[in-house]
């Protein structure tokens, strides 16, 4: 058994142990168990056994790095060696260690649509989670054999939650459109974005472990995706919320150069606003140590790595309360802030498709709105023409919608459009959208075009509790084609689709009950927020 095999998760770890203990008899039993529906792909000396479906083959739970446990906690992901011979790739791995953040989010969503939150069950979580999943149409008879565009999904969840087996991220239907779909895992929360002075003294690579996991997964895809029918020179990363924000960072990192050619950035932009410093991040790390009672121990890192994952997670809920786990400038993964990178003349040159939803923040705003909520927002703004904002929103009679437009404009819409304009100066293949589709019924009235609402349309994974009408079906087919066309050529346009104008034509593509070019929403609002964003770039 390879010295790295002990880091591999159960039950796959048990397969490896059995393989080495029983030798040929075990290999024979594995081969005997394979059904005619199985399909295999060799990666180095390992033959991964996936499942062949009607039009797509699925491979789940393939490790791309060693488990970051024990002495590997808070280290860069380490290369993994897997045993020769056939191994199963038919089950999703555990999600990365996290609290109930995303499970609670899904439960609240289900309840808004009139169903019981108990429909949402939490998956298993562990630190042994660095695995990816692949859906490919290239291994079927009469299917194209190779060189299909590759789309790599990076999940959202505030960088403290999310997992690859979320029902909306299943890649089968999208892969049927003629692409190889990959979903990758990365460490979240305190496990992915912890820093501490002792860590900086111990090792040169000492921050942004979640981003490093994403880079390691992309390196694995670059090396091995050809065996699954993918084109290693035509890779598109796509993600939503924190996943999209992380893509914004990856677009600026020298470590990800050449690992992807295109990016689809959904409902983020806030990465341009957040500039946490090493000092601020280290202070939170020290608060975690204090919460655990380890500050007097001579070997702080040894104590932290010896603690259980549950103990670390529990202490982090207090030490990091209210904290957003943004990456920091560490001079390894990131040499400067995302805003600084997009501001400069040599802004990222990837093909870019970027957009936001019409009601990104509406679901998070109390109903009824507290009387002090709007003034509280205005009081926290720095270098913002508040009177101008009030004038622009004076005709909006729904105060929740006012706060939704303010938060969504500042955090999502305006910085996303800024990114689009900056990239368009160096790359004509830059496209912007505005998602406006509201579901029918109670849930749609309550949430409107909410944060994350576009995802089931892209993957064609509408949950059974989501009402689906004919408009939803048309929008699903159109968005899947737009996304796949962009992954193929850098241009979302295609036969039978409404024309999507480039960013430099001053319009966005409305994706909703209406599908077509539209005026940029809240343009005057964005002029105010853009000025503030650029003035506040202090780091």
C-alpha positions as CSV (number, residue, x, y, z in Angstrom):
1,X,0.0,0.0,0.0
2,X,1.2,3.5,-0.8
3,X,2.3,5.5,2.2
4,X,-0.4,8.0,1.1
5,X,-3.2,5.6,1.1
6,X,-3.9,5.9,4.8
7,X,-5.2,9.4,4.1
8,X,-8.1,8.2,2.0
9,X,-11.6,8.2,3.3
10,X,-13.8,5.4,4.5
11,X,-15.3,3.5,2.7
12,X,-12.7,3.9,0.0
13,X,-9.9,3.6,2.5
14,X,-11.3,0.1,3.5
15,X,-11.2,-0.9,-0.1
16,X,-7.5,-0.1,-0.3
17,X,-6.8,-1.9,2.9
18,X,-8.6,-5.0,1.8
19,X,-6.9,-4.8,-1.6
20,X,-3.5,-4.9,0.0
21,X,-4.4,-7.6,2.6
22,X,-6.1,-10.1,0.2
23,X,-4.2,-9.5,-3.0
24,X,-5.4,-11.2,-6.1
25,X,-8.5,-12.8,-4.5
26,X,-9.8,-9.3,-3.6
27,X,-9.1,-8.0,-7.1
28,X,-11.0,-10.9,-8.6
29,X,-14.0,-10.2,-6.4
30,X,-14.0,-6.6,-7.4
31,X,-13.9,-7.5,-11.1
32,X,-16.6,-10.1,-10.6
33,X,-18.9,-7.5,-8.9
34,X,-18.7,-5.1,-11.9
35,X,-21.9,-5.0,-13.8
36,X,-22.4,-4.4,-17.5
37,X,-23.4,-0.8,-16.6
38,X,-19.9,-0.1,-15.2
39,X,-17.4,2.1,-17.1
40,X,-13.8,2.6,-16.3
41,X,-11.1,5.2,-16.8
42,X,-7.4,4.7,-15.9
43,X,-5.7,7.5,-14.0
44,X,-2.0,6.7,-13.7
45,X,-2.2,3.0,-12.5
46,X,-5.6,3.2,-11.0
47,X,-8.7,2.1,-12.9
48,X,-11.7,4.1,-11.6
49,X,-15.0,2.3,-12.0
50,X,-17.9,4.6,-12.6
51,X,-21.5,4.1,-13.6
52,X,-22.8,4.3,-17.2
53,X,-26.2,5.9,-17.5
54,X,-28.4,6.5,-20.6
55,X,-26.3,9.3,-22.1
56,X,-23.6,10.1,-19.5
57,X,-21.1,8.2,-17.4
58,X,-20.7,9.3,-13.8
59,X,-17.6,9.1,-11.6
60,X,-18.1,10.1,-8.0
61,X,-15.6,10.4,-5.1
62,X,-12.2,10.5,-6.9
63,X,-9.5,11.9,-4.5
64,X,-7.3,14.7,-5.9
65,X,-5.2,15.2,-2.7
66,X,-4.4,13.5,0.6
67,X,-6.8,14.0,3.5
68,X,-5.8,17.2,5.3
69,X,-6.0,15.7,8.7
70,X,-3.6,15.5,11.7
71,X,-0.2,17.0,10.7
72,X,-1.7,18.0,7.3
73,X,-4.3,20.2,8.8
74,X,-3.7,23.8,7.7
75,X,-1.1,22.8,5.1
76,X,-1.2,23.0,1.3
77,X,-3.0,20.0,-0.3
78,X,-0.5,17.1,-0.7
79,X,-0.3,14.8,-3.8
80,X,-1.9,11.5,-3.4
81,X,-1.0,8.0,-4.7
82,X,-3.7,5.4,-5.2
83,X,-3.2,1.7,-5.6
84,X,-3.1,0.0,-9.0
85,X,-6.1,-2.0,-10.0
86,X,-9.9,-1.2,-10.2
87,X,-11.4,1.0,-7.5
88,X,-15.0,2.2,-7.2
89,X,-16.0,5.7,-8.0
90,X,-19.7,5.4,-7.5
91,X,-20.4,7.3,-4.2
92,X,-20.0,10.9,-3.2
93,X,-17.4,11.6,-0.6
94,X,-18.2,13.4,2.7
95,X,-18.6,17.1,2.6
96,X,-15.8,19.2,4.0
97,X,-16.1,19.8,7.8
98,X,-18.7,22.6,8.5
99,X,-21.5,23.7,10.7
100,X,-25.2,23.8,9.8
101,X,-25.0,27.0,7.8
102,X,-26.0,25.6,4.4
103,X,-28.4,22.9,5.6
104,X,-30.3,25.6,7.5
105,X,-30.3,27.8,4.3
106,X,-31.9,25.0,2.3
107,X,-34.4,24.2,4.9
108,X,-35.5,27.9,5.0
109,X,-35.8,27.8,1.3
110,X,-38.0,24.7,1.3
111,X,-40.2,26.2,4.0
112,X,-40.7,29.4,1.9
113,X,-42.2,27.2,-0.8
114,X,-44.6,25.7,1.7
115,X,-42.9,22.4,2.3
116,X,-41.3,20.9,5.4
117,X,-37.7,21.8,6.1
118,X,-37.3,18.1,7.2
119,X,-37.0,17.3,3.4
120,X,-33.4,18.5,3.6
121,X,-31.1,16.1,5.3
122,X,-27.5,16.9,6.3
123,X,-24.8,14.9,4.5
124,X,-21.8,13.5,6.4
125,X,-19.0,16.0,7.0
126,X,-15.4,15.3,7.7
127,X,-11.9,16.7,7.1
128,X,-11.3,13.9,4.6
129,X,-13.1,15.6,1.8
130,X,-10.7,16.5,-1.1
131,X,-12.6,14.6,-3.8
132,X,-14.1,15.5,-7.1
133,X,-16.9,14.1,-9.3
134,X,-17.1,13.8,-13.1
135,X,-20.0,13.5,-15.5
136,X,-19.0,12.8,-19.2
137,X,-20.9,11.9,-22.4
138,X,-17.6,10.9,-24.1
139,X,-17.5,7.2,-23.0
140,X,-20.7,6.1,-24.7
141,X,-21.1,4.3,-28.0
142,X,-21.7,6.8,-30.9
143,X,-20.6,9.7,-28.6
144,X,-17.7,12.0,-29.3
145,X,-14.6,10.4,-27.9
146,X,-12.5,13.2,-26.7
147,X,-11.8,16.9,-26.6
148,X,-15.1,18.0,-25.1
149,X,-15.2,21.4,-23.3
150,X,-14.8,21.0,-19.5
151,X,-16.9,22.8,-16.9
152,X,-15.6,22.8,-13.3
153,X,-18.2,23.9,-10.7
154,X,-17.0,25.6,-7.4
155,X,-19.8,25.6,-4.8
156,X,-20.9,28.6,-2.8
157,X,-21.7,28.9,0.9
158,X,-19.9,31.9,2.3
159,X,-16.7,30.0,2.3
160,X,-17.9,28.2,5.4
161,X,-20.3,25.7,3.9
162,X,-21.3,23.8,0.8
163,X,-20.6,20.4,-0.7
164,X,-20.4,18.8,-4.2
165,X,-23.3,16.5,-3.8
166,X,-25.9,19.2,-3.2
167,X,-28.9,18.2,-5.4
168,X,-28.7,21.3,-7.6
169,X,-25.1,20.5,-8.5
170,X,-25.6,17.1,-10.1
171,X,-24.0,17.3,-13.5
172,X,-25.8,14.7,-15.6
173,X,-28.3,16.8,-17.5
174,X,-25.7,19.5,-18.2
175,X,-23.2,17.0,-19.4
176,X,-25.8,15.7,-21.8
177,X,-25.4,19.0,-23.6
178,X,-21.9,17.9,-24.8
179,X,-19.5,18.9,-22.0
180,X,-17.6,17.2,-19.3
181,X,-18.9,18.5,-15.9
182,X,-16.7,18.3,-12.8
183,X,-17.6,19.4,-9.3
184,X,-14.7,19.9,-6.8
185,X,-14.5,20.2,-3.0
186,X,-12.4,22.5,-0.9
187,X,-11.9,23.2,2.8
188,X,-14.2,25.8,4.2
189,X,-14.5,27.9,7.3
190,X,-11.7,27.7,9.9
191,X,-10.3,24.6,8.2
192,X,-9.8,26.4,4.9
193,X,-9.1,30.0,5.8
194,X,-7.3,29.9,9.2
195,X,-4.1,31.9,9.9
196,X,-2.0,32.4,13.0
197,X,1.4,33.9,13.7
198,X,2.8,30.5,14.7
199,X,1.7,29.1,11.3
200,X,3.6,31.8,9.5
201,X,6.7,31.0,11.5
202,X,6.3,27.3,10.7
203,X,5.8,27.2,6.9
204,X,6.0,29.4,3.9
205,X,2.5,28.5,2.6
206,X,0.4,29.5,5.6
207,X,-3.0,30.9,4.3
208,X,-5.8,30.5,1.8
209,X,-5.9,26.7,2.1
210,X,-9.4,26.6,0.5
211,X,-8.1,28.3,-2.6
212,X,-5.1,26.0,-2.7
213,X,-7.5,23.1,-2.7
214,X,-9.3,24.5,-5.7
215,X,-6.0,25.0,-7.5
216,X,-5.0,21.4,-6.7
217,X,-8.3,20.1,-8.1
218,X,-7.8,22.2,-11.2
219,X,-4.3,20.8,-11.6
220,X,-5.7,17.3,-11.3
221,X,-8.3,18.1,-14.0
222,X,-5.7,19.6,-16.3
223,X,-3.6,16.4,-16.0
224,X,-6.2,13.7,-16.2
225,X,-9.5,15.0,-17.8
226,X,-8.4,13.8,-21.3
227,X,-9.0,10.2,-20.1
228,X,-12.6,11.2,-19.4
229,X,-13.1,12.8,-22.9
230,X,-12.3,16.4,-21.9
231,X,-10.1,19.0,-23.5
232,X,-7.5,20.1,-21.1
233,X,-7.0,23.3,-23.1
234,X,-10.6,24.3,-22.9
235,X,-11.6,24.5,-19.2
236,X,-14.3,26.8,-17.8
237,X,-14.6,27.4,-14.1
238,X,-18.1,28.3,-12.9
239,X,-19.6,29.0,-9.5
240,X,-22.1,31.0,-7.5
241,X,-21.8,33.3,-4.5
242,X,-18.6,32.4,-2.6
243,X,-17.7,30.0,-5.3
244,X,-17.9,32.8,-7.8
245,X,-15.9,35.2,-5.5
246,X,-13.2,32.5,-5.2
247,X,-13.2,32.4,-9.1
248,X,-12.5,36.1,-9.0
249,X,-9.5,35.5,-6.8
250,X,-8.3,32.6,-9.0
251,X,-8.5,34.8,-12.0
252,X,-5.9,37.0,-10.4
253,X,-3.6,34.3,-8.9
254,X,-0.4,33.3,-10.6
255,X,-0.8,29.8,-9.3
256,X,-3.9,29.2,-11.4
257,X,-2.4,30.5,-14.6
258,X,-3.2,28.2,-17.5
259,X,-5.5,26.0,-15.4
260,X,-8.6,27.5,-17.0
261,X,-9.4,29.7,-20.0
262,X,-12.9,30.9,-19.2
263,X,-14.9,31.9,-16.1
264,X,-18.6,32.0,-15.3
265,X,-19.2,34.2,-12.3
266,X,-22.6,34.1,-10.7
267,X,-23.9,36.4,-7.9
268,X,-20.7,37.6,-6.3
269,X,-18.6,40.7,-7.0
270,X,-18.1,41.3,-3.3
271,X,-14.6,40.0,-3.5
272,X,-13.7,43.5,-4.7
273,X,-14.9,45.0,-1.5
274,X,-13.3,42.8,1.1
275,X,-9.6,43.4,2.0
276,X,-8.9,41.6,5.3
277,X,-5.3,42.0,6.4
278,X,-3.0,39.4,7.8
279,X,-3.1,41.2,11.1
280,X,-6.9,41.0,11.3
281,X,-6.9,37.3,10.2
282,X,-4.2,36.4,12.7
283,X,-6.1,38.1,15.5
284,X,-9.1,35.8,14.8
285,X,-6.7,32.8,14.8
286,X,-5.5,33.9,18.2
287,X,-9.1,34.2,19.4
288,X,-9.6,30.6,18.4
289,X,-6.6,29.5,20.3
290,X,-7.9,31.3,23.4
291,X,-11.4,29.9,23.0
292,X,-9.8,26.4,23.0
293,X,-7.7,27.3,26.1
294,X,-4.4,26.5,24.2
295,X,-2.7,29.9,24.6
296,X,-0.4,28.8,27.4
297,X,0.7,25.6,25.7
298,X,4.3,25.5,24.4
299,X,3.3,23.9,21.1
300,X,0.2,25.8,19.9
301,X,0.1,24.2,16.4
302,X,0.6,20.8,17.8
303,X,-2.3,21.2,20.2
304,X,-4.5,22.6,17.4
305,X,-3.7,19.7,15.1
306,X,-4.3,17.2,17.9
307,X,-7.7,18.6,18.7
308,X,-10.7,16.9,17.0
309,X,-12.3,18.5,14.0
310,X,-15.6,18.9,16.0
311,X,-13.7,20.6,18.8
312,X,-12.1,23.1,16.4
313,X,-15.4,23.7,14.6
314,X,-17.3,24.3,17.8
315,X,-14.7,26.8,19.1
316,X,-14.6,28.6,15.7
317,X,-18.4,29.3,15.9
318,X,-17.6,31.6,18.8
319,X,-14.2,32.9,17.8
320,X,-15.3,33.7,14.3
321,X,-18.9,34.8,15.0
322,X,-20.1,37.0,12.2
323,X,-16.9,36.7,10.3
324,X,-16.9,36.2,6.5
325,X,-14.0,33.9,5.5
326,X,-12.4,35.9,2.8
327,X,-9.0,35.0,1.4
328,X,-6.1,37.3,2.4
329,X,-3.1,38.7,0.5
330,X,-0.4,36.2,1.4
331,X,2.2,36.8,-1.3
332,X,1.8,33.2,-2.4
333,X,-1.7,32.5,-3.7
334,X,-2.6,36.2,-3.8
335,X,-0.1,39.0,-4.3
336,X,-2.6,41.9,-4.1
337,X,-6.3,42.4,-3.5
338,X,-8.8,41.4,-6.1
339,X,-9.8,45.0,-6.7
340,X,-6.2,46.0,-7.2
341,X,-5.8,43.3,-9.8
342,X,-8.9,44.3,-11.7
343,X,-8.1,48.0,-11.6
344,X,-4.7,47.7,-13.2
345,X,-4.0,47.8,-16.9
346,X,-3.2,44.1,-17.1
347,X,-6.6,43.1,-15.6
348,X,-7.5,39.4,-16.0
349,X,-7.9,38.4,-19.6
350,X,-10.0,35.2,-19.3
351,X,-13.2,34.9,-21.3
352,X,-15.9,36.0,-18.8
353,X,-19.6,35.5,-18.4
354,X,-20.8,37.3,-15.3
355,X,-24.1,38.3,-13.7
356,X,-26.4,38.7,-10.7
357,X,-30.0,38.1,-9.7
358,X,-32.6,40.8,-9.3
359,X,-33.3,40.2,-5.6
360,X,-30.0,38.9,-4.2
361,X,-30.7,40.2,-0.6
362,X,-34.5,40.2,-0.4
363,X,-34.7,36.8,1.4
364,X,-32.3,38.0,4.1
365,X,-34.2,41.2,5.0
366,X,-36.7,41.1,7.9
367,X,-40.4,41.4,7.2
368,X,-41.5,43.8,8.5
369,X,-38.4,45.9,8.1
370,X,-37.3,47.5,11.4
371,X,-37.6,51.3,11.4
372,X,-33.9,51.8,11.9
373,X,-32.7,49.4,9.2
374,X,-32.3,51.9,6.3
375,X,-30.5,54.5,8.5
376,X,-28.3,51.8,9.9
377,X,-27.2,50.8,6.4
378,X,-26.5,54.5,5.5
379,X,-24.6,55.1,8.7
380,X,-22.1,52.3,7.9
381,X,-21.2,53.6,4.4
382,X,-17.8,55.1,3.9
383,X,-17.2,57.6,1.1
384,X,-20.7,57.2,-0.2
385,X,-23.0,60.0,-1.4
386,X,-25.9,58.9,0.8
387,X,-28.2,61.7,-0.3
388,X,-27.8,60.7,-3.9
389,X,-28.7,57.1,-3.0
390,X,-31.9,58.3,-1.2
391,X,-32.9,60.4,-4.2
392,X,-32.4,57.5,-6.6
393,X,-34.5,55.2,-4.5
394,X,-37.2,57.8,-3.5
395,X,-39.8,56.2,-5.9
396,X,-39.4,52.7,-4.5
397,X,-42.4,52.1,-2.2
398,X,-41.3,48.7,-0.8
399,X,-38.7,49.5,1.9
400,X,-37.5,45.9,1.9
401,X,-36.9,46.3,-1.8
402,X,-35.0,49.5,-1.1
403,X,-32.6,47.7,1.2
404,X,-32.4,44.8,-1.2
405,X,-31.3,47.2,-4.0
406,X,-28.8,48.9,-1.8
407,X,-27.2,45.7,-0.5
408,X,-27.5,43.9,-3.9
409,X,-26.1,46.9,-5.7
410,X,-23.2,47.4,-3.5
411,X,-22.2,43.8,-2.9
412,X,-23.2,42.1,-6.2
413,X,-24.5,44.0,-9.2
414,X,-22.2,47.0,-9.2
415,X,-18.8,45.2,-8.5
416,X,-19.8,42.5,-11.0
417,X,-20.4,45.0,-13.8
418,X,-17.2,46.8,-12.9
419,X,-15.3,43.5,-13.3
420,X,-17.0,43.0,-16.6
421,X,-16.0,46.4,-17.9
422,X,-12.4,45.9,-16.8
423,X,-12.0,42.5,-18.4
424,X,-13.8,43.7,-21.6
425,X,-11.0,46.2,-22.2
426,X,-8.6,43.3,-22.8
427,X,-11.0,40.5,-23.9
428,X,-13.9,41.0,-26.3
429,X,-15.5,37.8,-25.0
430,X,-17.1,39.4,-22.0
431,X,-20.8,39.0,-21.3
432,X,-23.1,40.1,-18.5
433,X,-26.6,38.9,-17.5
434,X,-29.3,39.9,-15.1
435,X,-31.5,37.0,-13.8
436,X,-35.1,38.0,-13.1
437,X,-37.2,34.8,-13.0
438,X,-39.6,34.6,-10.1
439,X,-41.1,31.2,-9.4
440,X,-44.9,30.8,-9.3
441,X,-46.8,30.7,-6.0
442,X,-46.0,31.4,-2.4
443,X,-42.2,30.9,-2.6
444,X,-41.8,33.2,-5.6
445,X,-43.9,35.9,-3.9
446,X,-41.8,35.5,-0.7
447,X,-38.3,35.2,-2.2
448,X,-38.6,36.7,-5.7
449,X,-35.5,36.2,-7.9
450,X,-33.5,35.2,-4.9
451,X,-29.8,34.5,-4.3
452,X,-29.0,31.1,-5.9
453,X,-32.3,30.9,-7.8
454,X,-30.5,30.6,-11.2
455,X,-28.6,27.4,-10.3
456,X,-31.4,24.8,-11.0
457,X,-31.9,26.3,-14.5
458,X,-28.2,25.8,-15.4
459,X,-28.0,22.2,-14.2
460,X,-31.7,21.4,-14.9
461,X,-32.0,20.1,-11.4
462,X,-35.3,21.7,-10.3
463,X,-36.1,20.3,-6.8
464,X,-39.5,18.6,-6.5
465,X,-40.6,21.4,-4.1
466,X,-39.9,24.1,-6.7
467,X,-42.9,24.9,-9.0
468,X,-41.9,24.6,-12.6
469,X,-44.0,26.2,-15.4
470,X,-43.5,26.4,-19.1
471,X,-41.5,29.6,-18.8
472,X,-39.1,27.8,-16.4
473,X,-38.7,25.0,-18.9
474,X,-37.9,27.4,-21.7
475,X,-35.5,29.4,-19.5
476,X,-33.8,26.2,-18.4
477,X,-33.0,25.1,-22.0
478,X,-31.9,28.5,-23.0
479,X,-29.6,29.0,-20.0
480,X,-28.0,25.5,-20.4
481,X,-27.3,26.3,-24.1
482,X,-25.9,29.8,-23.2
483,X,-23.6,28.3,-20.6
484,X,-22.4,25.4,-22.8
485,X,-21.9,27.6,-25.8
486,X,-19.7,29.9,-23.7
487,X,-17.7,27.0,-22.4
488,X,-17.2,25.7,-26.0
489,X,-16.2,29.0,-27.7
490,X,-16.2,31.9,-25.3
491,X,-19.5,33.2,-26.9
492,X,-22.9,32.2,-25.4
493,X,-24.7,33.0,-28.7
494,X,-26.0,30.1,-30.8
495,X,-28.6,29.0,-33.3
496,X,-32.2,29.5,-32.1
497,X,-31.2,31.6,-29.1
498,X,-32.0,35.3,-28.5
499,X,-29.0,37.5,-29.3
500,X,-26.7,38.2,-26.3
501,X,-24.8,41.5,-26.7
502,X,-21.2,41.9,-25.5
503,X,-20.6,44.0,-22.4
504,X,-19.1,46.9,-24.4
505,X,-22.4,47.4,-26.1
506,X,-23.8,48.9,-22.8
507,X,-26.5,46.3,-22.2
508,X,-27.0,43.1,-20.2
509,X,-28.9,39.9,-21.1
510,X,-32.1,39.6,-19.1
511,X,-32.8,36.0,-18.2
512,X,-36.3,35.5,-16.9
513,X,-39.9,35.4,-18.2
514,X,-38.3,37.6,-20.9
515,X,-35.0,36.5,-22.5
516,X,-33.3,39.3,-24.3
517,X,-31.0,42.3,-24.2
518,X,-32.0,44.9,-21.6
519,X,-30.7,48.2,-20.2
520,X,-28.2,47.8,-17.4
521,X,-30.2,47.9,-14.1
522,X,-29.6,50.6,-11.4
523,X,-26.8,52.2,-13.5
524,X,-27.0,55.4,-11.6
525,X,-26.8,53.5,-8.3
526,X,-23.7,51.8,-9.5
527,X,-22.0,55.1,-10.3
528,X,-22.3,56.0,-6.6
529,X,-21.1,52.6,-5.3
530,X,-18.3,52.4,-7.8
531,X,-16.9,55.7,-6.7
532,X,-17.0,54.5,-3.1
533,X,-15.4,51.2,-3.9
534,X,-12.5,52.8,-5.6
535,X,-12.0,55.4,-2.9
536,X,-12.0,52.7,-0.2
537,X,-9.3,50.6,-1.8
538,X,-6.8,51.2,1.0
539,X,-4.8,48.0,1.1
